[in-house]
Amino acid sequence: MGFDLPLRGKEAQKLLEQVKLLESRGFQYDHAEASFELLVHRAKPDYQPPFELVDFMVVVEKRRRLPTKRNLEEMLSEAIVKVKVGTEIMHTAAEGNGPVNALDQALRKALLQFYPSLAQVRLVDYKVRILDESTGTESQVRVLIESSDGIKEWRTVGSSTNTIEASWLALADSLEYWLLRQKGLKNSSTK
């Protein structure tokens, strides 16, 4: 996969069990190398994530606009995100053109204060796949996100019966992966 992080014994066994469990829940890592690399890092006992989700809320509503506007109704999505960076908890809100965009904007708003270079990361592709069509709106979904910093592209995955949660998992992995990669680049340039 393009990284060197050897795992042995209990760490390797824990990773294997985690991958099997997640794949049984709809995750698939053959096209989401960044999410897999994060799993490997998370299997190390000393791994410290750059941020942790405390909670989030997404609201989607239809609002009636003033009669002077051409389109009398509009959809509004707003996300409220609480994340922990180190010992600080950031509580932010943002609007977007859809629930995933609003979640992305709110998360970035919280993290940019700590990681300003995240501004160069862009979501370039977003795919949702229904895994079990027989259960209708209760179906398990898989979200695949492709992101780029203008130089490199990477893919992350999320899965849930809730499309927003699956999107959050893939989105958070995307930003965490990039931050981890930047930290690795800094560490290798100082050696």
FITOR-132923 format. One record per atom (N, C-alpha, C): x, y, z; residue in three letters. Coordinates in steps of 0.02 Angstrom, whole numbers, plus 50000, padded with zeros to 5 digits. Example, Ala and Ser with C-alpha at 12.3 -4.5 7.8 and 13.67 -1.06 7.14 Angstrom:
residues 2
506604971650390ala
506154977550390ala
506604983550390ala
506424988850354ser
506844994750357ser
506455000250394ser
end
This chain:
residues 191
500414994050000met
500005000050000met
500435006350000met
501085005650002gly
501505011549998gly
501715014450065gly
501685010650118phe
501915013150183phe
502245007350220phe
502685009150265asp
503045004150304asp
502875004850377asp
502445000450401leu
502255000650471leu
502154993450494leu
502694990050511pro
502624982950528pro
502234981850592pro
501804977050589leu
501424974950649leu
501604967650662leu
501674966050725arg
501834959250743arg
501374956850799arg
501324950350804gly
500974947250859gly
500274949850871gly
500164952350932lys
499504954550952lys
499244960350910lys
499694964950890glu
499484970650850glu
499214968250782glu
499574963550751ala
499364960950686ala
498704957150693ala
498644953150745gln
498034949350757gln
497444954050769gln
497554959250808lys
497024964150821lys
496804967650757lys
497284969350714leu
497124972450650leu
496714967750606leu
496914961550602leu
496554956650561leu
495834955850586leu
495744955350651glu
495064954750679glu
494654961050665glu
494974966850670gln
494624973150657gln
494404973550583gln
494844971750537val
494674971850466val
494094967150452val
494114961050479lys
493564956250468lys
492904958950495lys
492924961850554leu
492324964750584leu
492044970350541leu
492474974950522leu
492244980650482leu
491994978550413leu
492324973650382glu
492084971250317glu
491404967850324glu
491274964750381ser
490614961750391ser
490074967150399ser
490294973250415arg
489834978950422arg
489814983350360arg
490104981050305gly
490044984750242gly
490644988650220gly
491164989050262phe
491764992550241phe
492134988250190phe
492484991550144gln
492874987950094gln
493494992150081gln
494074989250088tyr
494694993050087tyr
495094992550023tyr
494874988449974asp
495264987849913asp
495284994249872asp
494794998749880his
494805005149846his
494835010949896his
495025009549957ala
495065014750009ala
495705013850049ala
496265014550013glu
496915013350043glu
497065017850102glu
496815023950102ala
496955028550157ala
496605026050221ala
495985023750215ser
495645021150275ser
496005014950301ser
496255010750255phe
496615004850278phe
497265006750314phe
497625011650285glu
498245013850318glu
498095016550388glu
497545020150396leu
497355022550462leu
497215016750510leu
496885011450485leu
496765005650528leu
497425002750554leu
497915002550510val
498574999850530val
498875004350584val
498855010850573his
499125015450624his
498745014850690his
498085014250686arg
497675013850746arg
497795007450785arg
498065002350752ala
498224996050786ala
498844996650830ala
499235001850819lys
499825003050860lys
499605005950927lys
499865003450983pro
499635005751049pro
499805013151063pro
500305015951030asp
500505022851043asp
500205027850994asp
499735025750951tyr
499455030350902tyr
499005035550936tyr
499115041850919gln
498705047350944gln
498375050750885gln
497715050350877pro
497385053650820pro
497435061250827pro
497475064950771pro
497535072250775pro
496895075650800pro
496335072150796phe
495705074750823phe
495235068850836phe
494735070150879glu
494235065050895glu
493545068250892glu
493075064650865leu
492385067050864leu
492085066350934leu
491785071750958val
491405071451020val
490675070051001val
490395074250958asp
489725072850930asp
489595077650871asp
489075076050834phe
488855080450780phe
488105079850771phe
487825085050740met
487115085150724met
487045088450656met
486625085650614val
486495088450548val
485745089650542val
485565095650519val
484865097450510val
484765099250436val
484255096450407val
484065098250338val
483355100750341val
483245106650313glu
482575109350315glu
482415113150251glu
481785113550237lys
481545117250180lys
481275123850206lys
481535129250179arg
481325135850203arg
480975139750147arg
480475143150167arg
480125147450120arg
480495154150118arg
480625156450058arg
480985162750049arg
480495168450038arg
480765174350037leu
480345180250025leu
480065179949954leu
479455182549944pro
479135182149878pro
479525185749823pro
480005190049840thr
480385193549789thr
480915189049756thr
481065183549787lys
481555178849759lys
481235174549705lys
481635172549656arg
481375168349602arg
481125161649627arg
481555158249663asn
481375151749691asn
481095152949761asn
480455151549770leu
480135153149834leu
480315148449891leu
480625142749875glu
480815138049927glu
481535135949916glu
481885134749970glu
482575132349964glu
482705127250019glu
483165122850004met
483395117850053met
483995120750089met
484015119850153leu
484575122150193leu
484835116350235leu
485495115350234ser
485805110350277ser
486285113750324ser
486255111850387glu
486705114650437glu
486975109050479glu
487625109350493ala
487945104350535ala
488255107750596ala
488195104550652ile
488515106750714ile
488985101050734ile
489615102850743val
490135097850757val
490505099650820val
490635094650860lys
491055095550920lys
491635090550914lys
492245093150910val
492835088850904val
493345090650958val
493735085750976lys
494265086751026lys
494935086550991lys
495335091851001val
496015092150974val
496465093151035val
496855088051049gly
497255088251111gly
496795088451170gly
496835093751210thr
496395094351268thr
495825099351255thr
495835102551197glu
495315107551181glu
494725104451145glu
494135106851161ile
493535104651126ile
493285110551085ile
493205109451020met
492965114550974met
492235112950957met
491805117950961his
491095117250946his
490935122250891his
490805119750831thr
490695124150773thr
490065122150735thr
489835126750694ala
489255125550651ala
489405128450583ala
489105125550531ala
489185128150463ala
488595125850421ala
488455129650369glu
487935127850321glu
488265125150258glu
487885121250221gly
488135118550158gly
487565117350110gly
487735115550048asn
487215114349998asn
486895107450006asn
487115103750055gly
486835097250072gly
487115095250139gly
486865089950169pro
487095088050236pro
487835086150240pro
488095082850189val
488795080850190val
489245086950182val
489045091450137asn
489435097650128asn
489435101750192asn
488865102150226ala
488825105850289ala
489275102650342ala
489265096050346leu
489695092450393leu
490435093750378leu
490615093450315asp
491295094850293asp
491505101950313asp
491075106750300gln
491225113750316gln
491305114850391gln
490865111850431ala
490905112650504ala
491535109350532ala
491695103450507leu
492305099950531leu
492925104050514leu
492955106450453arg
493535110550432arg
493585116850475arg
493015119950488lys
492995126050528lys
493315124850597lys
493165119050625ala
493455117350691ala
494195115750686ala
494395112250634leu
495085109850629leu
495575114850601leu
495345119450559leu
495805124250527leu
496175128650578leu
495885129650636gln
496215133550688gln
496855130150712gln
496855123550710phe
497425119650733phe
497865117450675phe
497555116250617tyr
497905113650559tyr
497735117850498tyr
498015123950491pro
497835128450436pro
497975125550367pro
498455120950362ser
498615118050297ser
498065113550270ser
497575111750313leu
497005107750289leu
496605111350236leu
496695117850230ala
496315121850181ala
496445119450110ala
497015116250098gln
497165113950030gln
496845107150013gln
496555103850061val
496235097250049val
495535098350021val
495385094849967arg
494725095349935arg
494425088449925arg
493775088049935leu
493405082049919leu
493275082349844leu
493525077449805val
493455077749733val
492945072749705val
492775067649744asp
492265062949722asp
491925059849783asp
491285058649776tyr
490875056149831tyr
490385051049802tyr
490425044849825lys
489995039549799lys
489645035949856lys
489005034549847val
488625030749896val
488375024449861val
488475018749893arg
488235012449865arg
487795009049917arg
487205007049895ile
486755003249939ile
486984995949937ile
487084993049995leu
487364986249999leu
486834980850000leu
486244982250026asp
485704977250030asp
485054980650010asp
484894980449947glu
484304983949922glu
483644981249949glu
483654975149975ser
483024972049998ser
482744975350061ser
483164979250096thr
482914982450157thr
482724989750147thr
482704991950085gly
482464998750069gly
482855004250103gly
482485008750136thr
482805014450168thr
483195012550231thr
483135006350254glu
483535004050311glu
484185000750289glu
484345001150225ser
484924997650197ser
485585000150225ser
486054995550228gln
486744997250243gln
487025000750181gln
487385006250190val
487685009750134val
488435010250145val
488785010750089arg
489515011850091arg
489645018450056arg
490015022750088val
490205029150058val
490955028950043val
491125030649981leu
491825031049961leu
491965038349943leu
492465041149975ile
492655048149963ile
493355048249934ile
493435052149881glu
494095053449853glu
494275060649868glu
494865061649896ser
495095068349915ser
495755069749881ser
495935076149879ser
496565078149848ser
496825084449883ser
497485085049884asp
497805091149908asp
498105095049849asp
497915093149788gly
498185096349729gly
498785092749702gly
499075088349742ile
499665084549721ile
499515077049720ile
499235074649774lys
499085067549782lys
498335066649794lys
498075060949772glu
497375059149786glu
497365052949829glu
496845052249871trp
496765046449913trp
496025045149924trp
495865038949942arg
495165036949951arg
495055034150021arg
494465035750047thr
494265033350114thr
493565030550110thr
493385026550160val
492745023150159val
492395023850227val
491735023850224gly
491315023550283gly
490725019150268gly
490445015950318ser
489865011750308ser
489405012050369ser
488755012150356ser
488265012550409ser
487575011650378ser
487065010850420thr
486375011050395thr
486155018350389thr
486565022950412asn
486425030050408asn
486935033250360asn
486685035950305thr
487125038850254thr
487555044450281thr
487285048450326ile
487665053950354ile
488245051350398ile
488105046150438glu
488635043250479glu
489175040150435glu
488975036450384ala
489465033450338ala
489885038950305ala
489565044450287ser
489925050050257ser
490415053150307ser
490185053950370trp
490625056650422trp
491245052350429trp
491155045750432leu
491725041250442leu
492235041950386leu
491985042150324ala
492445042950267ala
492765049850265ala
492385054850281leu
492635061750282leu
493165062750336leu
493015060450397ala
493495061050452ala
494135057150437ala
494075051150407asp
494665047350388asp
495085051250337asp
494755054550291ser
495115058250239ser
495555063650270ser
495275067450316leu
495655072950347leu
496185070250394leu
496015065050432glu
496505061950478glu
497095059050439glu
496945055750383tyr
497475052850342tyr
497945058250317tyr
497665063750292trp
498085069050266trp
498515072050321trp
498235073150379leu
498625075850435leu
499185071050456leu
499025064650456leu
499525059550473leu
500085059550421leu
499905060050357arg
500395060250303arg
500835066450309arg
500545072250325gln
500935078350333gln
501425077750390gln
501195074650445lys
501635073550503lys
502215069050483lys
502075063850444gly
502595059250421gly
503085062750375gly
502835067150332leu
503285070850287leu
503735075550326leu
503455078850377lys
503865083350420lys
504395079350457lys
504205073550485asn
504675069450522asn
505245066950478asn
505085065050416ser
505605062350371ser
506055067950346ser
505815074150342ser
506245079650318ser
506695082350373ser
506555080750436thr
506975083050491thr
507515077950510thr
507495072150478lys
507995066850494lys
508625067850455lys
end
